[in-house]
């Protein structure tokens, strides 16, 4: 699994020559309601096994959580199930808020 910093993700999302990844947020709905990256998809960690059914294992996925721990576990799970293009957002939404979008609340 690749690791990506918030600045690295920002550069990727701003690169019009590169297809945007699926931003897979594995936090709980109440956390997502506090702060999330625009365009991200909420699938709480406990629902990832069910989500696999309709997912494309070849799609670029950046997994996001609060600090990067749950997303790392989700990424390992995805890789175990044949997803080969998985990236973990290092530091999670907390680091994104601190380094890229200071308007997002910290919690």
N, C-alpha and C positions, 0 to 999 in steps of 0.2 A: 504494500500500500504506500502510495506517495503521501508526503506531508507538504502542506502549503501554508504559508504565512498569510495573514490578512492582506498585506500589501500585494503579495503574489496573486491572491484571488481578485483583488481589485483590478490589477493589471489585466488579468485574464478576461474579466467581465467587460473591461473597456476596450478590448482588442476586437475590433469589428471583423478582422480577418480570421478569427478563431470562433468556432461554434461555442455557444455558452453551455456550460455543464448543467446538469440537474443539481440544484442546491437542495439537498435532502436534510431537513432539520429534524433531528430525532428527539428533541426535547418534548416536554409535556405541553398541552395546549395553554395552560396558564403562563408558562414561560414564554412561549411564542407570542402571546398577546402583549407581553411587556416589551419585547424587542425582537425583531427578526430582520433578516436581509431581504430587501425587496425582491420578489420573484421566487422566493424559496418555497418549498413544498413541505408541509408538516406531516410527518409520519412518526409518531412516538415510537421509541425503541421497542416497546412491547408489541407493536404492530408490524414490525419489519418482516417477520416470517410470512404473514398474510400478504404483505405488499409485494413480495417476491414473485407471486403468481403472474402478475401482469407486467412486470418490469423487464426492460431490455438489458441483458447482461453485457452488451457492448457499449452502452451509453456511458459517457463521461459523467461521473457522479462526484460531487464534493459533499462530504458528510459534515454536518454542523451540530454542535451541542453548546452547552454553556462554557465549558473550559477545555474541551477537546478529548475528554476521557470516554464518555458514552459514544461519541462519534467514532473514536478509534475502535471500540468494541464492535460497533455496528459495521464499520468497514471490514474488520476481520471476518465477521459473519458473512458479509456480502461476498468477499473473496472466497471463502470456504464454499459458497454456493455458486461459484462460476463467474462472478463479476470481476472482470480483469482491469477495469479502468476506474478504480476507486481512489479518492484522495481525501485525506482528513484535514480539516481546517484546524491548524495548530492554535491553541488558545481559545477556540470557539468564538461565540458571539461576544464574549467579554473582551477578547483581544480586538475583535472587529470594531466594537464600540470605542475602545481606547485609541486604536491606531488609524481607523478609516472613517468612521461615522460617529463623531462625538455627540451627535444629537440623539443617538439611541441611548435609552436609559440603561444604567448598570444595575444589577441586582445581585 
